[in-house]
Amino acid sequence: MERNTVLIALFAALIAVLGLIPKISLGFGVPITAQSLGVMLCGTVLGARRGALATLLFLLLVALGLPLLAGGRGGLGLFVSPTVGFLVGWPVAAFVTGLIVERAKGLPLLPAAILGAFVGGIVVLYAFGIVGMAVTLDKSLGEAAMLATPFIPGDLIKAALAGFVTSALARARPASVLSRA
């Protein structure tokens, strides 16, 4: 229990640290940041339940006003902005990512982690993000999906990076990859 709590807090802090990497602002209010890599790593390393809890802890801190999102953003206002879908989708994305890595025991860790990060951290997250953008920007789902296209190349790189980091961590400290414990 104590170890789980520490790891959940540590990975929430990892998401915050990735927010220190400067964001790339887009004209419609959703920036490109490195923080989605943290969400992917929550799932690939911690597994479904712990990964989702780490992202929920992070979002709670953001909602309380801590400026933890890229660019020093925080507060409840973000949950009615064009980023709302992505933020709400983070716990689900981490959960799905972790679930895939946990269930894909027949695959070596590297491809399982890349697959999990792709499905959870891109497909699932975009589903939430596109709906959030469509609602807040008063766009159709197709128009919102087109707005999401600039994120795809970077997110594909992040999914591969999450797989390689998770695999390297498993080689260095096998017991630390809880998604495969």
TORKOL-4160 file (C-alpha; in steps of 0.2 Angstrom, whole numbers, padded with zeros to 4 digits, m for minus):
181
<pt num="1" X="0000" Y="0000" Z="0000"/>
<pt num="2" X="0013" Y="0013" Z="0005"/>
<pt num="3" X="0024" Y="0008" Z="m0010"/>
<pt num="4" X="0009" Y="0010" Z="m0022"/>
<pt num="5" X="0005" Y="0028" Z="m0014"/>
<pt num="6" X="0023" Y="0033" Z="m0017"/>
<pt num="7" X="0024" Y="0027" Z="m0035"/>
<pt num="8" X="0007" Y="0035" Z="m0039"/>
<pt num="9" X="0013" Y="0052" Z="m0032"/>
<pt num="10" X="0030" Y="0050" Z="m0041"/>
<pt num="11" X="0022" Y="0047" Z="m0058"/>
<pt num="12" X="0010" Y="0062" Z="m0055"/>
<pt num="13" X="0026" Y="0072" Z="m0051"/>
<pt num="14" X="0033" Y="0065" Z="m0068"/>
<pt num="15" X="0018" Y="0072" Z="m0077"/>
<pt num="16" X="0021" Y="0089" Z="m0069"/>
<pt num="17" X="0040" Y="0089" Z="m0073"/>
<pt num="18" X="0036" Y="0085" Z="m0091"/>
<pt num="19" X="0026" Y="0101" Z="m0091"/>
<pt num="20" X="0042" Y="0111" Z="m0089"/>
<pt num="21" X="0046" Y="0107" Z="m0107"/>
<pt num="22" X="0040" Y="0122" Z="m0116"/>
<pt num="23" X="0023" Y="0120" Z="m0124"/>
<pt num="24" X="0020" Y="0123" Z="m0143"/>
<pt num="25" X="0004" Y="0134" Z="m0143"/>
<pt num="26" X="m0009" Y="0131" Z="m0157"/>
<pt num="27" X="m0022" Y="0144" Z="m0162"/>
<pt num="28" X="m0036" Y="0134" Z="m0155"/>
<pt num="29" X="m0031" Y="0133" Z="m0137"/>
<pt num="30" X="m0024" Y="0115" Z="m0135"/>
<pt num="31" X="m0005" Y="0116" Z="m0134"/>
<pt num="32" X="0007" Y="0102" Z="m0139"/>
<pt num="33" X="0016" Y="0096" Z="m0123"/>
<pt num="34" X="0027" Y="0082" Z="m0117"/>
<pt num="35" X="0014" Y="0078" Z="m0103"/>
<pt num="36" X="0005" Y="0065" Z="m0113"/>
<pt num="37" X="0021" Y="0055" Z="m0113"/>
<pt num="38" X="0020" Y="0055" Z="m0094"/>
<pt num="39" X="0002" Y="0048" Z="m0095"/>
<pt num="40" X="0008" Y="0034" Z="m0107"/>
<pt num="41" X="0022" Y="0030" Z="m0095"/>
<pt num="42" X="0010" Y="0029" Z="m0080"/>
<pt num="43" X="0001" Y="0015" Z="m0089"/>
<pt num="44" X="0016" Y="0006" Z="m0096"/>
<pt num="45" X="0025" Y="0006" Z="m0080"/>
<pt num="46" X="0012" Y="0007" Z="m0066"/>
<pt num="47" X="m0001" Y="m0003" Z="m0075"/>
<pt num="48" X="m0020" Y="0001" Z="m0077"/>
<pt num="49" X="m0026" Y="0005" Z="m0059"/>
<pt num="50" X="m0010" Y="0014" Z="m0052"/>
<pt num="51" X="m0008" Y="0023" Z="m0069"/>
<pt num="52" X="m0025" Y="0030" Z="m0069"/>
<pt num="53" X="m0024" Y="0035" Z="m0050"/>
<pt num="54" X="m0008" Y="0044" Z="m0054"/>
<pt num="55" X="m0016" Y="0055" Z="m0068"/>
<pt num="56" X="m0031" Y="0058" Z="m0056"/>
<pt num="57" X="m0020" Y="0064" Z="m0043"/>
<pt num="58" X="m0011" Y="0076" Z="m0055"/>
<pt num="59" X="m0028" Y="0082" Z="m0061"/>
<pt num="60" X="m0034" Y="0085" Z="m0044"/>
<pt num="61" X="m0019" Y="0096" Z="m0040"/>
<pt num="62" X="m0022" Y="0105" Z="m0057"/>
<pt num="63" X="m0040" Y="0108" Z="m0052"/>
<pt num="64" X="m0035" Y="0115" Z="m0035"/>
<pt num="65" X="m0025" Y="0128" Z="m0045"/>
<pt num="66" X="m0007" Y="0122" Z="m0045"/>
<pt num="67" X="0001" Y="0128" Z="m0061"/>
<pt num="68" X="0007" Y="0111" Z="m0066"/>
<pt num="69" X="0001" Y="0110" Z="m0084"/>
<pt num="70" X="0014" Y="0116" Z="m0098"/>
<pt num="71" X="0015" Y="0134" Z="m0098"/>
<pt num="72" X="0011" Y="0136" Z="m0079"/>
<pt num="73" X="m0008" Y="0133" Z="m0081"/>
<pt num="74" X="m0019" Y="0127" Z="m0068"/>
<pt num="75" X="m0036" Y="0129" Z="m0060"/>
<pt num="76" X="m0054" Y="0124" Z="m0064"/>
<pt num="77" X="m0056" Y="0135" Z="m0079"/>
<pt num="78" X="m0046" Y="0122" Z="m0089"/>
<pt num="79" X="m0060" Y="0110" Z="m0087"/>
<pt num="80" X="m0071" Y="0121" Z="m0098"/>
<pt num="81" X="m0058" Y="0125" Z="m0110"/>
<pt num="82" X="m0053" Y="0116" Z="m0127"/>
<pt num="83" X="m0041" Y="0105" Z="m0117"/>
<pt num="84" X="m0055" Y="0098" Z="m0106"/>
<pt num="85" X="m0057" Y="0082" Z="m0117"/>
<pt num="86" X="m0038" Y="0078" Z="m0116"/>
<pt num="87" X="m0038" Y="0081" Z="m0097"/>
<pt num="88" X="m0053" Y="0071" Z="m0094"/>
<pt num="89" X="m0046" Y="0057" Z="m0105"/>
<pt num="90" X="m0029" Y="0056" Z="m0096"/>
<pt num="91" X="m0035" Y="0043" Z="m0083"/>
<pt num="92" X="m0044" Y="0033" Z="m0096"/>
<pt num="93" X="m0029" Y="0033" Z="m0107"/>
<pt num="94" X="m0017" Y="0028" Z="m0093"/>
<pt num="95" X="m0029" Y="0014" Z="m0088"/>
<pt num="96" X="m0031" Y="0007" Z="m0106"/>
<pt num="97" X="m0012" Y="0009" Z="m0109"/>
<pt num="98" X="m0009" Y="m0001" Z="m0093"/>
<pt num="99" X="m0022" Y="m0014" Z="m0096"/>
<pt num="100" X="m0015" Y="m0018" Z="m0113"/>
<pt num="101" X="0002" Y="m0020" Z="m0106"/>
<pt num="102" X="m0004" Y="m0031" Z="m0092"/>
<pt num="103" X="m0015" Y="m0042" Z="m0103"/>
<pt num="104" X="m0002" Y="m0044" Z="m0118"/>
<pt num="105" X="0009" Y="m0056" Z="m0108"/>
<pt num="106" X="0012" Y="m0066" Z="m0124"/>
<pt num="107" X="0021" Y="m0051" Z="m0132"/>
<pt num="108" X="0038" Y="m0045" Z="m0126"/>
<pt num="109" X="0037" Y="m0029" Z="m0116"/>
<pt num="110" X="0043" Y="m0017" Z="m0129"/>
<pt num="111" X="0030" Y="m0021" Z="m0142"/>
<pt num="112" X="0017" Y="m0022" Z="m0129"/>
<pt num="113" X="0021" Y="m0006" Z="m0121"/>
<pt num="114" X="0022" Y="0003" Z="m0138"/>
<pt num="115" X="0005" Y="m0005" Z="m0143"/>
<pt num="116" X="m0003" Y="0000" Z="m0126"/>
<pt num="117" X="0004" Y="0018" Z="m0127"/>
<pt num="118" X="m0003" Y="0019" Z="m0145"/>
<pt num="119" X="m0020" Y="0013" Z="m0141"/>
<pt num="120" X="m0022" Y="0021" Z="m0124"/>
<pt num="121" X="m0011" Y="0036" Z="m0126"/>
<pt num="122" X="m0017" Y="0041" Z="m0144"/>
<pt num="123" X="m0033" Y="0032" Z="m0149"/>
<pt num="124" X="m0042" Y="0033" Z="m0133"/>
<pt num="125" X="m0035" Y="0050" Z="m0128"/>
<pt num="126" X="m0039" Y="0058" Z="m0145"/>
<pt num="127" X="m0057" Y="0051" Z="m0144"/>
<pt num="128" X="m0059" Y="0061" Z="m0128"/>
<pt num="129" X="m0049" Y="0076" Z="m0134"/>
<pt num="130" X="m0059" Y="0078" Z="m0151"/>
<pt num="131" X="m0076" Y="0077" Z="m0142"/>
<pt num="132" X="m0070" Y="0091" Z="m0129"/>
<pt num="133" X="m0063" Y="0102" Z="m0143"/>
<pt num="134" X="m0080" Y="0099" Z="m0153"/>
<pt num="135" X="m0090" Y="0104" Z="m0138"/>
<pt num="136" X="m0080" Y="0119" Z="m0132"/>
<pt num="137" X="m0075" Y="0126" Z="m0149"/>
<pt num="138" X="m0093" Y="0123" Z="m0157"/>
<pt num="139" X="m0086" Y="0112" Z="m0171"/>
<pt num="140" X="m0091" Y="0096" Z="m0179"/>
<pt num="141" X="m0082" Y="0080" Z="m0174"/>
<pt num="142" X="m0074" Y="0080" Z="m0191"/>
<pt num="143" X="m0068" Y="0098" Z="m0189"/>
<pt num="144" X="m0062" Y="0094" Z="m0172"/>
<pt num="145" X="m0053" Y="0079" Z="m0178"/>
<pt num="146" X="m0044" Y="0089" Z="m0191"/>
<pt num="147" X="m0038" Y="0101" Z="m0178"/>
<pt num="148" X="m0030" Y="0086" Z="m0169"/>
<pt num="149" X="m0019" Y="0081" Z="m0183"/>
<pt num="150" X="m0004" Y="0092" Z="m0178"/>
<pt num="151" X="m0003" Y="0081" Z="m0163"/>
<pt num="152" X="m0001" Y="0064" Z="m0172"/>
<pt num="153" X="0018" Y="0064" Z="m0177"/>
<pt num="154" X="0023" Y="0069" Z="m0159"/>
<pt num="155" X="0012" Y="0057" Z="m0151"/>
<pt num="156" X="0018" Y="0043" Z="m0162"/>
<pt num="157" X="0036" Y="0047" Z="m0156"/>
<pt num="158" X="0030" Y="0048" Z="m0138"/>
<pt num="159" X="0022" Y="0031" Z="m0139"/>
<pt num="160" X="0038" Y="0023" Z="m0146"/>
<pt num="161" X="0048" Y="0032" Z="m0132"/>
<pt num="162" X="0036" Y="0026" Z="m0119"/>
<pt num="163" X="0039" Y="0008" Z="m0125"/>
<pt num="164" X="0058" Y="0010" Z="m0125"/>
<pt num="165" X="0059" Y="0018" Z="m0108"/>
<pt num="166" X="0048" Y="0005" Z="m0101"/>
<pt num="167" X="0058" Y="m0009" Z="m0109"/>
<pt num="168" X="0074" Y="m0001" Z="m0103"/>
<pt num="169" X="0067" Y="0001" Z="m0085"/>
<pt num="170" X="0062" Y="m0018" Z="m0085"/>
<pt num="171" X="0080" Y="m0023" Z="m0090"/>
<pt num="172" X="0088" Y="m0012" Z="m0077"/>
<pt num="173" X="0075" Y="m0015" Z="m0063"/>
<pt num="174" X="0063" Y="m0029" Z="m0068"/>
<pt num="175" X="0052" Y="m0027" Z="m0052"/>
<pt num="176" X="0049" Y="m0009" Z="m0055"/>
<pt num="177" X="0038" Y="m0012" Z="m0070"/>
<pt num="178" X="0022" Y="m0016" Z="m0061"/>
<pt num="179" X="0012" Y="m0018" Z="m0077"/>
<pt num="180" X="0021" Y="m0034" Z="m0079"/>
<pt num="181" X="0022" Y="m0039" Z="m0061"/>
